[in-house]
Amino acid sequence: MNIYNHTTRVFFILSTLYSIMSCSDNSEATINEPTILNEFVTGSGFFEFSDFQFSTIKTYYHIPISVTNDSPIVFVFHGAGRNAKDYRDAMITKANQFSFIVIAPEFSIANFPGGDGYNLGNVFVDGDNPSIGTLNPEGEWAFSAIEPLFDLIKQSLNNSSSKYHVFGHSAGGQFAHRFMMFKPNARFNKVVSSGSGWYTVPDLDINFPYGFNNSPLEGISLEYLFEKKLIIQIGEIDNDPNSTGLRHNQFADAQGLDRLERANYFFDKALQLSQENNLEFNWDLHINEEGTHNYLTASESAANLIFN
């Protein structure tokens, strides 16, 4: 082989590898285009997930420099502001501390409009008035995006995790606990449902979305459900009944008049059902001392709950 050609080829390979690795530590200051994920990527950025029934889901990520092939994966679900980037950013410090990968999909208003499209997972056309005729195909549920997104992450990053963790706050807390219910066979481990405005209670005598009746949840096994590792997180002073966006009607108010009361109601109702039916109960209620409805402190606490 010509020495010049051989040297040129080696230089090209090394330059390409260096380019890939040097560009892998992304930051919002330097990246405005979607990333093509690979096992060399670290830092923060976003990619576009299109393997789904809807249009592309913009997905924000943070991968710590200390990442390994078995680093844990945490899905983070934003609030009603659809601000996935902010929620991703709120987890960066903890992700670096505990060496976990943050995945924060953005469920846009355009693709998942209103509470029906996001908070209630797009299960029904009108989640407040569910019927067989308005039940969406399962492939169109917002909940159905998570498992294939997990597969994409694993494949792209050469990650060996068999399960993932979940954190959702406010509207994302609603999404998180309903995701666990509608997708009980999904590969999640710990689920932190934080600061939910109201809940779908495991009660067959109450119509969906406040209970299980008249929904696909009618056939769910309570034994299987209560075995899940669900943490209901709420701030000690997240108790303003006039909080912006907090739903009030006879069904929501039956759970309490504020988020703190409703979190306690949801947990107590589930605990009572488990005791009445002599079922194992792995749910927990965590009240953040002096905590408000702030997603920043809720994010930090959630990471500690998952990894401590």
Rosetta blueprint (number, residue, H / E / L):
1 M L
2 N L
3 I H
4 Y H
5 N H
6 H H
7 T H
8 T H
9 R H
10 V H
11 F H
12 F H
13 I H
14 L H
15 S H
16 T H
17 L H
18 Y H
19 S H
20 I H
21 M H
22 S H
23 C L
24 S L
25 D E
26 N E
27 S L
28 E L
29 A L
30 T L
31 I L
32 N L
33 E L
34 P L
35 T L
36 I L
37 L L
38 N L
39 E L
40 F L
41 V L
42 T E
43 G E
44 S E
45 G E
46 F E
47 F E
48 E E
49 F E
50 S L
51 D L
52 F L
53 Q L
54 F L
55 S L
56 T L
57 I E
58 K E
59 T E
60 Y E
61 Y E
62 H E
63 I E
64 P L
65 I L
66 S L
67 V L
68 T L
69 N L
70 D L
71 S L
72 P L
73 I E
74 V E
75 F E
76 V E
77 F E
78 H L
79 G L
80 A L
81 G L
82 R L
83 N L
84 A H
85 K H
86 D H
87 Y H
88 R H
89 D H
90 A H
91 M L
92 I H
93 T H
94 K H
95 A H
96 N H
97 Q H
98 F H
99 S L
100 F L
101 I E
102 V E
103 I E
104 A E
105 P E
106 E L
107 F L
108 S L
109 I L
110 A L
111 N L
112 F L
113 P L
114 G H
115 G H
116 D H
117 G H
118 Y L
119 N L
120 L L
121 G L
122 N L
123 V L
124 F E
125 V L
126 D L
127 G L
128 D L
129 N L
130 P L
131 S L
132 I H
133 G H
134 T H
135 L E
136 N L
137 P L
138 E H
139 G H
140 E H
141 W L
142 A H
143 F H
144 S H
145 A H
146 I H
147 E H
148 P H
149 L H
150 F H
151 D H
152 L H
153 I H
154 K H
155 Q H
156 S H
157 L H
158 N L
159 N L
160 S L
161 S L
162 S L
163 K L
164 Y E
165 H E
166 V E
167 F E
168 G E
169 H E
170 S L
171 A H
172 G H
173 G H
174 Q H
175 F H
176 A H
177 H H
178 R H
179 F H
180 M H
181 M H
182 F H
183 K L
184 P L
185 N L
186 A L
187 R L
188 F E
189 N E
190 K E
191 V E
192 V E
193 S E
194 S E
195 G L
196 S L
197 G L
198 W L
199 Y L
200 T L
201 V L
202 P L
203 D L
204 L L
205 D L
206 I L
207 N E
208 F L
209 P L
210 Y L
211 G L
212 F L
213 N E
214 N L
215 S L
216 P H
217 L H
218 E H
219 G H
220 I L
221 S L
222 L H
223 E H
224 Y H
225 L H
226 F H
227 E L
228 K L
229 K E
230 L E
231 I E
232 I E
233 Q E
234 I E
235 G E
236 E L
237 I L
238 D L
239 N L
240 D L
241 P L
242 N L
243 S L
244 T L
245 G L
246 L L
247 R L
248 H L
249 N L
250 Q H
251 F H
252 A H
253 D H
254 A L
255 Q L
256 G L
257 L L
258 D L
259 R H
260 L H
261 E H
262 R H
263 A H
264 N H
265 Y H
266 F H
267 F H
268 D H
269 K H
270 A H
271 L H
272 Q H
273 L H
274 S H
275 Q H
276 E H
277 N L
278 N L
279 L L
280 E L
281 F L
282 N L
283 W L
284 D E
285 L E
286 H E
287 I E
288 N E
289 E L
290 E L
291 G L
292 T L
293 H L
294 N L
295 Y H
296 L H
297 T H
298 A H
299 S H
300 E H
301 S H
302 A H
303 A H
304 N H
305 L H
306 I H
307 F H
308 N L
